[in-house]
Structure formats: structure tokens, C-alpha cells
């Protein structure tokens, strides 16, 4: 049902069960659970796709807008390793969406959308008092892991590996996801602000969007901190001219392109990356576009199958993928869970958007969270510089916590 477009989507979320995929004020938010699937194993995404197809086939409803995201929607947060970790899929009872200035409300489960009362916006409340603690590895141990990874890269065992670390935070009062999401969206409007089952963040990386047969992705790899004045310009020039960062970026683009090629009739990746400037860091970025095949063995691939084919890219794992994944398991010292896994939404037509769960935190209980940040390690990586990069990436979520 079309509704007035006034107000911010994130302001309308309730305190419990917030679901979000919002960028520049447009996207989807949802709440309530009409259905839920948690799945683990080597065929997790195939099981989820079949479950969603069966679920939507039994629905009888009216979608007057018929645009991507209208009608029934499945929010998803997929484990970094779907075969070993648990992926979560949620069909909300209520979805509020906005696209190109047009807003709509969808209900699942028999509720009349005209009877839905949207939650009122709430104030942020007082500033939080926070206590931080090391996660799985302290900084010195993590730097030693980076140094070991560089040694193996220099020896020819692999080309790149992404090593992440976690940071634990506890607040003096319960953490309200609405406050965190609003602050993330305000600070990072060009990112996709997401929330699924307690995993919250603002990701700058679009893993895959599907609209009909059209596919698109935004690949990020290569990062530099921001500076002040002329120093900021110097850092930007150094990033775009860095052979190390450009090599890391090329590996990430190539891994996505190779994974998508069997599914696509056309596929385009730019020859040169651009700079993506965020509030706290800059990235090398490439926008990849393609069109799915009309014929052939892979012509009918759905979005979850495509996501399974492209994940994990070199941007969050490394190259070659099996070798990098083994090094992550050995050296990282933590269970990533759903960090760096695909996160996003899928509608009943098969359209949807998935990003990578980066610049994020997992809420643990009422007053604690686990923050994540990672770096691409390649030949020439300096452990101290990589540690500083993780601090810059942690700052994205810390700013939402600290106000």
C-alpha cells in the first residue's frame, strides 16, 4: 500500500527486532517476524532459496506498486562461511519502504496495512559511558599474525589474505539499535545502513544488486585514512597512486568478475578505480555491471545463488580463496560469524541488494557489542599500518556509540 513519504525510515523502527537496509534516506526497514529461517551447512543458500520460493508461493496478496522491495521481503544476514556458520533469514510482519520519493507499507500475515501504527521517533538519550576490551587477539598478537601472513605471501603461498580483528565494548545502559542506526546513517549517508538479527552497520561495499536481469556491484579494496587540509589531499593522491593498494584492488575486482562471468551475457569492470571518500577513510572503488544470460545452464540463477557464487571475494577473504580462507582460520584467532558475510534483502520477484557486513558490530546481550574491522594483507603490507587501518575502520561504529 502506498503511503505518504514524509519522515525518515530509520525513525520509524521499534526498539525490538529492527531490520534495515537504507541509503540516503531510501530503502527498506522492517519489524516483527512473520517467518524465520536459520540454516547452516554446505547447501545453506540453496536451502534458503528453496524455502523462500515455497513461502512466497503460498502467499496471496496485492502489490499495487510492483517495484523492487515492494511486496513480501526477506531480510538476510549470511555467515562469512555459510557451511560452518549460521545464516539468518527473516520475513518481517511489516515493511516500510521508499524508492525515488515514493513510500509504501507492506504487511505479511493477514494484518491490514491501513491499521498499522508506525512507531514514533525517539530521542537519543544521554551520552553512553563505554568500556572497551581486546577481542580474540590483542594488538601486538594481531600484528604478529599480519607479519606471518606477509611472510607466507612473500614465499609464494598466496597473493592476498584479509585478516580481521574484533573489539569488545560494554555500555552503562542498554544499547538502543535505533540510536546506533540513525547515527551511522547520518555520518555515512553514502553507505548502506543495515540491521538483521542484532548485526548492525554501515557498509560501503555492495556485493551484488539484481533488478530483473541487470546486475551491479561496488568493489572496494585499498584504504587510506582521512587527514586535515592539505594532508587530506596528500593522502588521497598517495592512495590512488599506490602500487600496493592498486594491486590489492585489482585482485578483488578480478575475483568478482571471474565468479560472475558464467552467469552473464555482458559484464563490464572499469579499467581504473575511483576514490570513494567517507567521513573517516577513503577507498579505491570500482563499479561492476552486467546482464544475466537469457539462455544456458546458468540463465535461471536466482540472487541467492549468485551471492553464493561470488562470496567470498578477495575483498573479504583473499587470493586464492581456499588458501586465504585456510590462513584466516589459522591466524585470525576468532569466529567471524556473520561479519564480512553477505547482508541485505530479497523480494518475491527475485530482485534485491546484498552488501558485505563491514563497519559493523554484533549486539551481545542488552549492553554489549562486538565490533569488527579487517585489512587486506599483500606483499609489502606493514603490520603497524594495518593495525592503524583497523582503528580507522573501528571508528565508524565507535562514532555511533560515542555520539
C-alpha positions as CSV (number, residue, x, y, z in Angstrom):
1,X,0.0,0.0,0.0
2,X,1.4,3.4,-1.0
3,X,1.8,5.8,2.0
4,X,2.9,9.4,2.5
5,X,6.7,9.7,2.1
6,X,7.2,12.1,5.0
7,X,9.7,11.3,7.7
8,X,12.9,9.2,7.9
9,X,12.7,5.4,7.6
10,X,15.0,4.8,10.5
11,X,12.9,7.0,12.8
12,X,10.0,4.6,12.4
13,X,11.8,1.5,13.7
14,X,10.7,0.0,17.1
15,X,13.2,-0.9,19.8
16,X,12.9,-4.7,19.2
17,X,13.7,-6.6,16.1
18,X,14.9,-3.7,13.9
19,X,15.6,-4.7,10.3
20,X,17.2,-2.1,8.0
21,X,18.7,-1.5,4.5
22,X,18.8,2.3,4.0
23,X,21.0,4.6,1.9
24,X,20.4,8.3,1.6
25,X,17.0,8.0,3.2
26,X,15.7,5.4,0.8
27,X,15.5,1.6,1.1
28,X,13.6,-0.7,3.5
29,X,13.0,-1.0,7.2
30,X,11.0,-3.8,8.8
31,X,9.9,-5.2,12.2
32,X,8.1,-8.2,13.5
33,X,8.7,-11.8,12.4
34,X,6.2,-13.5,10.1
35,X,8.7,-16.2,9.4
36,X,12.3,-17.0,10.2
37,X,14.9,-19.5,9.0
38,X,18.3,-20.2,10.5
39,X,20.4,-22.6,8.4
40,X,24.0,-24.0,8.4
41,X,25.8,-26.4,6.1
42,X,27.3,-26.8,2.6
43,X,23.9,-26.2,1.0
44,X,22.7,-23.3,3.2
45,X,21.9,-20.8,0.5
46,X,20.2,-23.4,-1.7
47,X,18.0,-24.4,1.2
48,X,17.2,-20.7,1.9
49,X,16.3,-20.0,-1.7
50,X,14.0,-23.1,-1.8
51,X,12.4,-22.1,1.5
52,X,11.8,-18.5,0.3
53,X,10.3,-19.8,-3.0
54,X,7.9,-22.1,-1.2
55,X,7.0,-19.4,1.3
56,X,6.1,-16.8,-1.3
57,X,4.3,-19.3,-3.5
58,X,1.7,-19.8,-0.7
59,X,1.1,-16.0,-0.2
60,X,-2.0,-14.4,-1.6
61,X,-1.6,-10.6,-1.7
62,X,-1.8,-7.4,-3.6
63,X,1.3,-5.4,-4.6
64,X,0.0,-2.3,-6.3
65,X,3.4,-0.7,-6.8
66,X,5.3,-3.7,-8.2
67,X,8.8,-2.2,-7.8
68,X,11.9,-3.8,-6.2
69,X,11.3,-4.1,-2.5
70,X,7.5,-3.8,-2.6
71,X,5.5,-6.8,-1.6
72,X,6.9,-9.6,0.7
73,X,10.6,-9.1,1.6
74,X,13.2,-11.4,3.1
75,X,16.0,-9.8,5.1
76,X,19.2,-11.9,5.3
77,X,22.4,-12.0,7.2
78,X,24.6,-14.7,5.8
79,X,27.6,-16.2,7.7
80,X,31.1,-15.5,6.3
81,X,31.4,-19.2,6.0
82,X,27.8,-20.4,5.3
83,X,28.9,-24.1,5.6
84,X,30.2,-23.6,9.1
85,X,28.3,-20.6,10.5
86,X,24.6,-19.9,11.0
87,X,22.9,-17.7,8.5
88,X,19.7,-15.9,9.5
89,X,16.7,-15.1,7.2
90,X,13.7,-13.0,8.5
91,X,10.4,-12.2,6.8
92,X,9.1,-9.1,8.7
93,X,5.5,-8.7,9.5
94,X,5.7,-5.0,8.5
95,X,8.0,-3.4,5.9
96,X,8.2,0.4,5.2
97,X,10.0,1.2,2.0
98,X,10.9,4.2,-0.1
99,X,12.3,4.4,-3.6
100,X,12.6,7.6,-5.8
101,X,10.5,9.5,-3.3
102,X,7.6,7.0,-3.3
103,X,6.9,5.3,0.0
104,X,4.9,2.1,0.7
105,X,3.9,-0.2,3.6
106,X,3.7,-4.0,3.2
107,X,2.3,-6.4,5.8
108,X,2.6,-10.2,5.9
109,X,0.5,-12.5,8.0
110,X,-3.0,-11.0,7.5
111,X,-2.7,-7.6,9.1
112,X,-4.4,-4.7,7.4
113,X,-1.7,-2.2,6.4
114,X,-4.2,0.6,6.9
115,X,-4.4,-0.4,10.6
116,X,-0.6,-0.4,11.2
117,X,0.5,2.4,13.5
118,X,4.1,3.4,12.8
119,X,6.3,3.8,15.8
120,X,7.0,7.3,16.9
121,X,10.6,8.7,16.7
122,X,12.5,8.6,20.0
123,X,15.3,10.8,21.3
124,X,18.9,9.5,21.5
125,X,19.0,9.9,25.3
126,X,22.1,10.7,27.3
127,X,25.7,10.0,26.2
128,X,26.9,6.5,26.9
129,X,29.7,5.6,29.2
130,X,31.7,2.9,27.5
131,X,34.4,0.3,28.4
132,X,36.5,-1.3,25.7
133,X,38.4,-4.5,25.8
134,X,40.5,-6.5,23.4
135,X,38.7,-9.2,21.4
136,X,40.2,-12.5,20.4
137,X,43.7,-11.1,19.8
138,X,45.5,-8.1,21.5
139,X,47.1,-5.6,19.1
140,X,50.6,-7.0,19.4
141,X,49.5,-10.6,18.7
142,X,47.4,-9.5,15.8
143,X,50.4,-7.6,14.3
144,X,52.4,-10.8,14.6
145,X,49.7,-12.6,12.7
146,X,49.9,-10.0,9.9
147,X,53.7,-10.3,9.8
148,X,53.3,-14.1,9.4
149,X,50.8,-13.6,6.6
150,X,53.2,-11.3,4.8
151,X,56.0,-13.9,5.2
152,X,53.8,-16.5,3.5
153,X,52.8,-14.1,0.7
154,X,56.5,-13.4,0.1
155,X,57.2,-17.1,-0.1
156,X,54.5,-17.5,-2.8
157,X,51.9,-19.4,-0.7
158,X,49.2,-16.9,-1.7
159,X,48.8,-13.4,-3.1
160,X,46.5,-11.8,-0.5
161,X,44.7,-12.6,2.7
162,X,42.2,-10.4,4.7
163,X,42.8,-10.5,8.4
164,X,40.2,-9.1,10.8
165,X,40.1,-8.3,14.5
166,X,37.4,-7.7,17.0
167,X,36.9,-5.2,19.8
168,X,34.5,-5.6,22.7
169,X,32.5,-2.7,24.2
170,X,30.2,-2.5,27.2
171,X,27.9,0.4,27.9
172,X,26.4,1.6,31.2
173,X,22.9,1.3,29.8
174,X,21.2,-1.0,27.2
175,X,22.3,-0.2,23.7
176,X,19.4,1.0,21.5
177,X,19.8,-0.1,17.9
178,X,17.7,2.8,16.6
179,X,20.1,5.3,18.1
180,X,23.1,3.5,16.5
181,X,21.5,3.1,13.1
182,X,20.4,6.8,12.9
183,X,23.9,7.9,13.8
184,X,25.5,5.6,11.3
185,X,23.2,6.8,8.6
186,X,23.9,10.5,9.4
187,X,27.6,10.1,9.4
188,X,27.8,7.7,6.4
189,X,25.0,8.7,4.0
190,X,26.7,7.0,1.0
191,X,26.8,3.6,2.8
192,X,24.0,1.1,3.2
193,X,22.9,1.2,6.9
194,X,21.8,-2.4,7.7
195,X,20.4,-4.3,10.7
196,X,19.5,-8.0,10.7
197,X,19.1,-10.1,13.9
198,X,21.4,-7.9,16.0
199,X,24.1,-7.3,13.4
200,X,24.3,-3.5,12.7
201,X,26.5,-1.5,10.5
202,X,27.0,0.9,7.6
203,X,28.7,-0.9,4.7
204,X,30.3,1.0,1.8
205,X,30.6,-2.2,-0.3
206,X,27.7,-3.5,-2.5
207,X,28.3,-7.2,-3.1
208,X,25.5,-7.6,-5.6
209,X,22.3,-5.9,-6.7
210,X,19.8,-7.7,-9.0
211,X,17.0,-5.8,-10.8
212,X,15.4,-8.1,-13.4
213,X,18.4,-9.4,-15.4
214,X,20.6,-6.4,-14.5
215,X,23.4,-6.9,-12.0
216,X,25.7,-4.4,-10.3
217,X,28.3,-4.4,-7.6
218,X,30.7,-2.0,-5.9
219,X,34.1,-3.4,-5.2
220,X,36.3,-1.8,-2.5
221,X,39.9,-2.7,-1.7
222,X,42.7,-0.3,-0.8
223,X,42.2,2.1,2.1
224,X,43.7,5.3,3.4
225,X,42.8,7.4,6.5
226,X,41.5,11.0,6.2
227,X,43.5,14.0,7.1
228,X,43.1,17.7,7.6
229,X,43.5,20.3,4.8
230,X,46.5,19.7,2.5
231,X,47.3,16.4,4.4
232,X,43.9,15.0,3.3
233,X,44.8,15.8,-0.4
234,X,48.2,14.2,0.1
235,X,46.7,11.0,1.5
236,X,44.2,10.8,-1.4
237,X,46.9,11.2,-4.0
238,X,49.0,8.6,-2.3
239,X,46.2,6.1,-2.3
240,X,45.3,6.5,-5.9
241,X,49.0,6.2,-6.8
242,X,49.8,3.3,-4.5
243,X,51.0,0.2,-6.4
244,X,50.3,-1.9,-3.3
245,X,46.7,-0.7,-3.0
246,X,46.0,-0.9,-6.7
247,X,47.3,-4.4,-6.8
248,X,45.1,-5.4,-3.8
249,X,42.1,-3.7,-5.6
250,X,42.7,-5.5,-8.9
251,X,42.7,-8.8,-7.1
252,X,39.3,-8.0,-5.6
253,X,37.8,-6.9,-8.9
254,X,39.1,-9.9,-10.7
255,X,37.7,-12.3,-8.2
256,X,34.2,-10.8,-8.6
257,X,34.4,-10.8,-12.4
258,X,35.6,-14.4,-12.6
259,X,32.7,-15.5,-10.3
260,X,30.1,-13.6,-12.3
261,X,31.2,-14.4,-15.9
262,X,29.5,-17.8,-16.1
263,X,26.1,-16.2,-15.3
264,X,26.4,-13.1,-17.5
265,X,25.8,-12.2,-21.2
266,X,27.6,-8.9,-20.7
267,X,29.9,-7.8,-17.9
268,X,31.9,-4.6,-17.5
269,X,34.5,-3.6,-15.0
270,X,36.3,-0.2,-15.3
271,X,40.0,-0.2,-16.1
272,X,40.9,2.2,-13.4
273,X,39.4,2.5,-9.8
274,X,38.0,5.7,-8.4
275,X,38.3,7.2,-5.0
276,X,35.3,6.7,-2.6
277,X,35.5,9.3,0.2
278,X,33.9,8.6,3.5
279,X,33.9,10.5,6.8
280,X,36.8,8.5,8.3
281,X,38.6,6.8,5.4
282,X,39.0,6.6,1.6
283,X,38.8,3.5,-0.5
284,X,39.7,2.6,-4.1
285,X,36.3,1.7,-5.7
286,X,35.1,0.1,-8.9
287,X,31.5,-0.3,-10.0
288,X,30.9,-3.5,-12.0
289,X,27.8,-4.0,-14.1
290,X,26.4,-6.9,-16.0
291,X,23.4,-8.6,-17.6
292,X,22.3,-12.2,-16.8
293,X,22.2,-14.7,-19.6
294,X,18.8,-15.5,-21.1
295,X,19.8,-19.0,-22.1
296,X,22.2,-21.7,-20.9
297,X,22.7,-23.7,-17.8
298,X,23.1,-20.7,-15.5
299,X,20.4,-18.5,-17.1
300,X,17.9,-19.1,-14.3
301,X,20.1,-18.3,-11.3
302,X,18.4,-16.5,-8.5
303,X,20.0,-13.8,-6.4
304,X,21.0,-16.2,-3.5
305,X,22.7,-18.5,-6.0
306,X,24.6,-15.5,-7.4
307,X,25.5,-14.3,-3.9
308,X,26.8,-17.8,-3.1
309,X,28.9,-17.8,-6.3
310,X,30.6,-14.5,-5.7
311,X,31.2,-14.8,-2.0
312,X,33.7,-14.6,-0.5
313,X,35.5,-12.2,-2.8
314,X,39.1,-11.3,-2.5
315,X,37.9,-8.1,-0.7
316,X,37.0,-10.0,2.4
317,X,38.9,-13.3,2.1
318,X,41.9,-13.2,-0.3
319,X,43.5,-14.9,-3.3
320,X,43.5,-17.8,-4.0
321,X,40.3,-18.2,-2.0
322,X,40.9,-21.6,-0.5
323,X,44.4,-20.8,0.6
324,X,43.4,-17.4,2.1
325,X,40.5,-19.0,3.9
326,X,42.8,-21.5,5.5
327,X,45.2,-18.8,6.6
328,X,42.3,-16.8,8.1
329,X,41.3,-19.9,10.1
330,X,44.8,-20.4,11.3
331,X,45.9,-16.8,12.1
332,X,42.9,-14.7,12.8
333,X,42.0,-16.4,16.1
334,X,38.3,-15.7,16.1
335,X,35.0,-16.9,14.7
336,X,33.8,-14.2,12.2
337,X,30.2,-15.4,12.5
338,X,28.2,-13.1,10.1
339,X,30.9,-10.4,10.0
340,X,32.1,-9.9,6.3
341,X,29.3,-12.1,5.1
342,X,26.5,-11.0,2.7
343,X,23.7,-8.9,4.2
344,X,20.7,-7.4,2.5
345,X,17.3,-8.3,1.2
346,X,15.4,-10.2,-1.5
347,X,11.8,-9.8,-2.7
348,X,9.4,-12.3,-4.2
349,X,10.3,-11.3,-7.7
350,X,13.9,-12.2,-7.2
351,X,15.1,-8.6,-7.0
352,X,17.3,-7.5,-4.1
353,X,20.5,-6.0,-2.8
354,X,23.3,-7.5,-0.8
355,X,26.3,-5.8,0.7
356,X,29.1,-7.1,2.8
357,X,28.7,-6.8,6.6
358,X,31.6,-4.4,7.2
359,X,31.9,-1.4,9.6
360,X,29.6,-3.3,11.8
361,X,29.0,-4.7,15.3
362,X,27.1,-7.6,16.7
363,X,24.9,-6.7,19.8
364,X,25.6,-9.1,22.6
365,X,23.0,-9.0,25.3
366,X,21.5,-5.7,26.3
367,X,24.5,-3.6,26.9
368,X,27.5,-5.1,25.0
369,X,28.7,-5.3,21.4
370,X,31.4,-6.9,19.4
371,X,33.0,-4.6,16.8
372,X,34.9,-5.8,13.7
373,X,37.4,-4.4,11.3
374,X,39.7,-6.1,8.7
375,X,42.5,-5.3,6.3
376,X,43.8,-6.8,3.0
377,X,47.3,-8.1,3.5
378,X,49.5,-8.3,0.4
379,X,53.2,-8.2,-0.3
380,X,54.7,-5.1,1.3
381,X,52.0,-4.8,4.0
382,X,53.3,-3.2,7.2
383,X,51.7,-4.6,10.4
384,X,51.7,-1.3,12.2
385,X,50.0,0.4,9.3
386,X,47.4,-2.3,9.0
387,X,46.7,-2.0,12.7
388,X,46.1,1.7,12.3
389,X,43.8,0.9,9.4
390,X,41.6,-1.3,11.6
391,X,41.5,1.6,14.2
392,X,40.2,3.9,11.4
393,X,37.5,1.3,10.5
394,X,36.5,0.7,14.1
395,X,36.0,4.5,14.4
396,X,32.9,4.2,12.1
397,X,30.9,2.3,14.7
398,X,32.6,4.0,17.7
399,X,31.3,7.3,16.5
400,X,27.8,5.9,16.6
401,X,28.3,4.6,20.1
402,X,30.1,7.7,21.5
403,X,27.9,10.3,19.8
